[in-house]
Amino acid sequence: MRVGVGRRTASRLSLLVVAAALVVAGCTSSPSDPGASGQGGAPEAPAPPPKPVQLVLSPSQGAAEVGPGEPVTVAATDGKVTEVKLTNAEGKVVAGQVKPDGTGWQATEPLGYGKSYTLNATGVGTDGKPATSTSTFTTVAKPAKQTTVSINAQDGETVGVGMPLVFTFGMKIPDKAAAEKALQITAEPATEGAFHWFSDQSVTWRPKDYWRSGTKVSVKAAVYGKNLGNGIYGKEDRTANITIGDKLVAVADGATFRMKVQVNDQQVQDFPISMGKKSSSTPNGTYTVMSEHNGYTMDSSTYGVPTDSAAGYRTFVKYAVRMSNSGIFYHSAPWSVGSQGKRNVSHGCINLSTENAKWMMDNSKKGDIITVQNGGSQTLEASDGWSVWQMSWDEWKAGGKKN
């Protein structure tokens, strides 16, 4: 007997055969499939045609009145720099360095005033052919006005997280944009910051937020031979490499008569203090430690109050730390220990016992943060010392003058 297949069963088998064929077809590249060639994607773009190298020299041929501190460079396009020689009129070679990728060169030695220089550069293009270029230029004669610059940080220092970088010039600076360009701050890790001019002679750079502990900061005032406006040139460079230390933040409260100290966000001390009395209250605000002194004479005349007046004084203290230019310190005050933790009796400073002042000095450093609250009606001015954290970031950035 012959076993037959019903129409419905046959139809289902036909569908299965068609589906299997579709699956197989789906696994097979069609002629239009970009991967059908077996190259894994679209064909690669053709390589650019070989070109001759283009060398751009700066200063350019015939340039005059060049500032001796301005960069001397060679830039190569469509090729690489192979040899550069910069010489003065006597044939002395000025040191320089080629970039690691060969696309440029820069002098690493400053030039002199009133001299002639010749820059010879050789490069090779992507076409394999060499090319040369030459520039002869002269620097400006030695100016009548040269300015010094100082930095508030010392090389090798470890400073606090609130440390601003203050650059003080020996005279008023007409071209503030040129000055800012010459002042170089490099941080690892990278840290956002900006300049603010408090006067025509002093510009300060601060980070947007407190520094991160452990940050390495390289500071260079590369002002030598730079035209800072109206014929004023920088006299010599200044450098400092500093490290940001532990985060120390103290809060002095005139209502509780206590100062709480945190190190790396952990409270480590709670000292009794006495701040300024009502007639000479301690200004409220965020101070930055400026300097530390073992043995210091507190003298009211240094901020305009004669020592022989009713509010004047001249007193020697064992430990003193400057918080402002207006005479605010935290310092040892053994004569007010009976009032510390109970009432405010000072002329504006933060009084501590000798033992507690010593602990603070042993554990703090320039750039640490001290915030005063409930001190009275006065408010700390951002321009008083290094009190840069009194300004919002937007206010701070508005003081970077680009003229």
QUIRAJO-V804439 format. One record per residue. RES is the residue in one letter. SS is DSSP state (~ for helix, > for strand, _ for the rest). NEAR is the number of other ideal C-beta (glycine too) atoms within 12 Angstrom. D_CENTER is the distance of its C-alpha to the mean C-alpha in Angstrom with 1 decimal. Layout:
BEGIN
((RES	SS	NEAR	D_CENTER) (RES	SS	NEAR	D_CENTER))
END
This chain:
BEGIN
((M	_	3	98.1) (R	_	4	95.1) (V	_	6	91.9) (G	_	8	90.3) (V	_	12	86.8) (G	_	10	86.6) (R	~	10	85.0) (R	~	10	82.2) (T	~	13	81.3) (A	~	13	81.4) (S	~	13	79.1) (R	~	14	76.6) (L	~	15	76.8) (S	~	15	76.2) (L	~	14	73.1) (L	~	14	71.7) (V	~	14	72.4) (V	~	14	70.6) (A	~	14	67.6) (A	~	14	67.4) (A	~	14	67.6) (L	~	13	64.7) (V	~	12	62.6) (V	~	11	63.4) (A	~	13	62.7) (G	~	12	59.3) (C	_	12	58.4) (T	_	13	59.4) (S	_	15	57.3) (S	_	12	58.9) (P	_	9	59.0) (S	_	8	56.5) (D	_	17	54.0) (P	~	14	50.9) (G	~	16	51.1) (A	~	13	54.7) (S	~	14	54.0) (G	_	9	52.5) (Q	_	12	49.2) (G	_	12	47.2) (G	_	12	46.0) (A	_	10	45.9) (P	_	10	46.5) (E	_	8	43.4) (A	_	7	42.4) (P	_	6	43.8) (A	_	8	41.6) (P	_	10	40.4) (P	_	10	42.7) (P	_	14	41.7) (K	_	19	40.3) (P	_	21	39.8) (V	_	31	36.4) (Q	>	23	34.7) (L	>	36	32.8) (V	>	25	30.5) (L	>	36	29.8) (S	>	24	27.4) (P	_	30	28.4) (S	_	20	31.6) (Q	_	20	35.1) (G	_	16	36.2) (A	_	22	32.9) (A	_	18	33.1) (E	_	20	30.9) (V	>	34	27.9) (G	_	39	25.1) (P	_	38	25.1) (G	_	33	21.3) (E	_	30	21.3) (P	_	28	21.1) (V	_	40	24.5) (T	>	28	24.8) (V	>	42	27.4) (A	>	29	27.2) (A	>	35	29.9) (T	>	20	31.3) (D	_	24	34.2) (G	>	31	34.0) (K	>	30	32.2) (V	>	38	31.6) (T	>	25	34.0) (E	>	23	34.0) (V	>	37	32.2) (K	>	29	33.2) (L	>	37	31.8) (T	>	25	34.2) (N	>	27	34.8) (A	_	17	38.3) (E	_	12	39.5) (G	_	12	38.6) (K	_	17	35.8) (V	>	18	33.4) (V	>	29	29.6) (A	_	18	27.6) (G	>	28	25.8) (Q	>	19	24.9) (V	>	26	26.1) (K	_	18	23.8) (P	_	10	25.0) (D	_	12	26.6) (G	_	25	28.3) (T	_	23	27.2) (G	>	29	25.7) (W	>	37	25.3) (Q	>	25	23.1) (A	>	33	24.0) (T	_	19	22.1) (E	_	22	23.8) (P	_	31	23.6) (L	_	35	26.7) (G	_	24	29.0) (Y	_	27	30.1) (G	_	20	33.4) (K	_	26	34.0) (S	>	28	35.2) (Y	>	38	33.6) (T	>	29	35.0) (L	>	40	32.9) (N	>	28	35.2) (A	>	38	34.0) (T	>	27	36.1) (G	>	36	35.4) (V	>	25	37.5) (G	>	26	37.9) (T	_	21	38.6) (D	_	17	42.1) (G	_	16	42.1) (K	_	17	42.8) (P	>	20	40.9) (A	>	29	39.8) (T	>	24	38.6) (S	>	30	36.9) (T	>	22	36.6) (S	>	29	34.7) (T	>	24	35.6) (F	>	29	33.5) (T	>	25	33.3) (T	>	31	30.5) (V	_	29	30.6) (A	_	19	32.7) (K	_	18	31.1) (P	_	26	30.1) (A	_	13	31.6) (K	>	21	28.3) (Q	>	27	25.4) (T	>	37	22.6) (T	_	24	20.7) (V	>	37	17.2) (S	>	25	16.2) (I	>	36	13.1) (N	_	32	13.8) (A	_	36	12.8) (Q	_	22	15.4) (D	_	17	15.3) (G	_	15	16.3) (E	_	25	15.7) (T	>	27	15.5) (V	>	42	14.1) (G	_	40	14.4) (V	_	38	12.7) (G	_	38	12.5) (M	_	45	10.8) (P	_	46	9.3) (L	>	46	8.2) (V	>	38	11.3) (F	>	43	12.5) (T	>	28	16.2) (F	>	38	18.4) (G	_	24	22.1) (M	_	25	23.4) (K	_	21	22.8) (I	_	39	20.6) (P	_	22	22.6) (D	_	29	20.3) (K	~	30	17.0) (A	~	21	16.0) (A	~	30	16.7) (A	~	39	14.7) (E	~	31	11.5) (K	~	27	12.3) (A	~	37	12.7) (L	>	40	9.4) (Q	>	26	7.3) (I	>	38	3.9) (T	>	22	5.3) (A	>	27	5.9) (E	>	17	9.6) (P	_	15	10.4) (A	_	16	8.1) (T	_	26	6.3) (E	_	18	6.8) (G	>	31	5.6) (A	>	29	7.4) (F	>	33	9.1) (H	>	35	12.5) (W	>	32	15.2) (F	>	31	17.6) (S	>	19	19.8) (D	_	23	20.4) (Q	_	24	19.3) (S	>	32	16.2) (V	>	42	12.9) (T	>	37	10.4) (W	>	40	6.8) (R	>	43	7.0) (P	>	31	6.6) (K	_	21	9.7) (D	_	19	11.5) (Y	_	31	11.7) (W	_	39	9.8) (R	_	24	12.3) (S	_	26	14.4) (G	_	19	14.3) (T	_	30	10.7) (K	>	25	10.2) (V	>	39	7.2) (S	>	25	8.0) (V	>	36	7.6) (K	>	29	10.2) (A	>	39	11.9) (A	_	32	14.2) (V	_	41	16.6) (Y	>	30	19.9) (G	_	37	22.4) (K	_	38	20.2) (N	>	32	22.2) (L	_	42	20.5) (G	_	27	23.6) (N	_	18	27.3) (G	_	19	27.6) (I	>	32	24.9) (Y	>	41	23.1) (G	>	39	20.5) (K	_	27	22.5) (E	_	23	20.4) (D	_	25	17.0) (R	>	31	15.1) (T	>	27	13.1) (A	>	30	12.1) (N	>	24	11.6) (I	>	34	11.4) (T	>	30	12.3) (I	>	34	12.2) (G	_	29	15.9) (D	_	28	18.4) (K	_	30	17.9) (L	>	41	20.3) (V	>	33	21.2) (A	>	40	24.4) (V	>	31	26.4) (A	>	47	29.0) (D	>	27	31.9) (G	_	33	34.3) (A	_	18	36.9) (T	_	23	37.2) (F	_	30	36.5) (R	>	28	34.3) (M	>	40	30.8) (K	>	24	29.7) (V	>	34	27.0) (Q	>	24	25.2) (V	>	25	23.5) (N	_	20	21.8) (D	_	14	23.6) (Q	>	13	26.9) (Q	>	17	28.9) (V	>	21	29.9) (Q	>	27	31.4) (D	>	20	33.2) (F	>	37	34.1) (P	>	30	36.6) (I	_	46	35.2) (S	>	40	36.4) (M	_	49	34.2) (G	>	37	35.2) (K	_	22	38.7) (K	~	18	39.6) (S	~	17	39.9) (S	~	28	36.5) (S	_	28	34.5) (T	_	45	31.0) (P	_	36	28.7) (N	>	29	27.5) (G	>	35	23.8) (T	>	36	20.7) (Y	>	47	19.9) (T	>	45	17.3) (V	_	42	18.9) (M	_	36	18.6) (S	>	27	21.1) (E	>	29	24.1) (H	>	23	27.5) (N	>	18	30.6) (G	>	14	33.3) (Y	>	27	32.5) (T	>	18	34.7) (M	>	35	34.0) (D	>	22	35.1) (S	~	26	35.4) (S	~	17	35.8) (T	~	21	32.1) (Y	~	25	31.4) (G	_	14	34.6) (V	_	22	37.3) (P	_	15	40.0) (T	_	19	40.9) (D	_	12	44.6) (S	_	13	44.1) (A	_	12	45.0) (A	_	20	41.4) (G	_	20	40.3) (Y	_	27	39.8) (R	>	18	39.1) (T	>	24	38.7) (F	>	19	37.6) (V	>	34	35.7) (K	>	24	35.0) (Y	>	33	31.5) (A	>	35	29.1) (V	>	42	25.4) (R	>	35	23.9) (M	_	43	22.4) (S	_	36	22.6) (N	_	25	23.8) (S	_	29	26.9) (G	_	32	28.4) (I	_	43	27.4) (F	>	45	27.4) (Y	>	48	28.5) (H	>	42	31.1) (S	>	37	34.3) (A	_	38	37.3) (P	~	23	40.5) (W	~	21	42.6) (S	~	33	41.3) (V	_	22	41.5) (G	_	15	44.6) (S	_	23	42.6) (Q	_	33	39.5) (G	_	24	39.6) (K	_	17	42.2) (R	_	21	41.3) (N	_	36	38.8) (V	_	29	40.1) (S	>	41	37.2) (H	_	36	36.2) (G	_	40	32.9) (C	_	45	31.3) (I	>	51	31.2) (N	>	46	34.2) (L	>	44	34.4) (S	_	30	37.1) (T	~	24	36.6) (E	~	20	36.3) (N	~	36	33.7) (A	~	38	31.6) (K	~	24	31.7) (W	~	25	30.7) (M	~	37	27.6) (M	~	32	26.6) (D	~	17	27.4) (N	~	25	25.2) (S	_	43	22.2) (K	_	33	19.5) (K	_	36	17.0) (G	_	46	14.6) (D	_	42	17.3) (I	>	38	18.5) (I	>	48	22.0) (T	>	33	23.5) (V	>	38	26.8) (Q	>	26	29.3) (N	_	25	32.9) (G	_	38	32.5) (G	_	24	34.6) (S	_	14	34.3) (Q	_	24	31.3) (T	>	19	27.8) (L	_	33	24.7) (E	_	22	23.0) (A	_	28	19.3) (S	_	25	19.6) (D	_	29	21.4) (G	_	38	19.2) (W	_	43	15.9) (S	_	38	17.3) (V	~	43	14.5) (W	~	37	15.6) (Q	~	31	18.8) (M	_	28	17.5) (S	_	17	17.4) (W	~	20	14.5) (D	~	12	16.9) (E	~	17	17.7) (W	~	30	14.2) (K	~	21	13.4) (A	_	15	16.8) (G	_	27	15.9) (G	_	27	13.7) (K	_	23	16.7) (K	_	16	17.5) (N	_	16	20.7))
END
